[in-house]
Amino acid sequence: MKFDSPDAVEILPAGEEHLESLASLAVVIWRQYYPSIISWAQIDYMLAGMYAPETLRADLAHREIRFFRLLVAGRFVGFASLGPASAAQVMKLHKLYLLPEFHGRGLGRRLLQYCEAEACRLGARRLLLCVNKRNLRALQVYQQSGFIIAESITVNIGGGFVMDDFLMTKDLPTVGDPTLRCL
Ligand SMILES: CC(C)(COP(=O)(O)OP(=O)(O)OC[C@H]1O[C@@H](n2cnc3c(N)ncnc32)[C@H](O)[C@@H]1OP(=O)(O)O)[C@@H](O)C(=O)NCCC(=O)NCCS
């Protein structure tokens, strides 16, 4: 089932008051989705690091990272985050997560398009992201949305774990370009 009714789906900014529920949602999504991709130990390690309250608060307050919530009929079912990258006019998509029961209905693409439009609005000309090489579903979604694999990267994240990712990039249209689809 696709959610064609504009009333059913909302994408809203997440502020500090939403970070706790966002972290709880991340735990549910990661524990359902990632066991086929990374080990349980790595899931717990990464959740504890990336979604700790102080990490999320610092993302928001000091790293200029914006968070967005995706709601379906008022229920918080997914989120994304976006922030500046080291180069000028480049932004990084840090997170894009939906509850598995909502996958495959066009919602991930909508949230991604929303983030692309936000990045354009903020002056970015390129968006980059990292995705686990074994996350074939996400890789397909990104490729179908125009991202290309730029590099293979392996990052030591401590605790004996590595992130074995592809760095993907997409050149963004400028604001006013009709190919830039905004919600
Ligand atoms: C990645 C994710 C956000 C995609 O969201 P989604 O709602 O499932 O994807 P959509 O339904 O919007 O699909 C977007 C496109 O990808 C395609 N697609 C979706 N799942 C696919 C799959 N398993 N295989 C091939 N193509 C797929 C769809 O067909 C669609 O293309 P279309 O519009 O031309 O039909 C979602 O699956 C998710 O949250 N995954 C878990 C977390 C994750 O991996 N996040 C990314 C971290 S880098």
The ligand as an ORCA input file, in Angstrom:
! r2SCAN-3c Opt
* xyz 0 1
  C      16.511      2.303      3.123
  C      15.080      2.677      3.441
  C      15.030      4.045      4.114
  C      14.292      2.711      2.131
  O      12.963      3.055      2.410
  P      11.741      2.295      1.722
  O      10.539      3.041      2.134
  O      11.813      0.861      2.052
  O      12.024      2.484      0.160
  P      10.959      2.944     -0.929
  O       9.734      2.105     -0.784
  O      10.794      4.419     -0.862
  O      11.702      2.531     -2.242
  C      12.480      3.432     -3.004
  C      12.868      2.772     -4.276
  O      13.753      1.695     -4.043
  C      13.180      0.481     -4.507
  N      13.377     -0.568     -3.519
  C      12.919     -0.549     -2.254
  N      13.279     -1.678     -1.646
  C      13.954     -2.419     -2.556
  C      14.560     -3.699     -2.538
  N      14.538     -4.474     -1.461
  N      15.186     -4.124     -3.657
  C      15.186     -3.371     -4.753
  N      14.633     -2.149     -4.842
  C      14.016     -1.693     -3.756
  C      11.723      0.731     -4.674
  O      11.234     -0.074     -5.717
  C      11.650      2.187     -4.971
  O      11.794      2.428     -6.333
  P      10.500      2.774     -7.216
  O       9.864      3.970     -6.558
  O      11.110      3.060     -8.540
  O       9.647      1.572     -7.142
  C      14.413      1.636      4.381
  O      14.400      0.395      3.734
  C      15.073      1.513      5.722
  O      14.753      2.231      6.649
  N      16.001      0.563      5.872
  C      16.614      0.281      7.165
  C      17.585      1.328      7.549
  C      18.628      1.600      6.516
  O      19.209      0.693      5.958
  N      18.846      2.880      6.302
  C      19.879      3.327      5.409
  C      21.144      3.439      6.179
  S      22.439      4.013      5.134
*
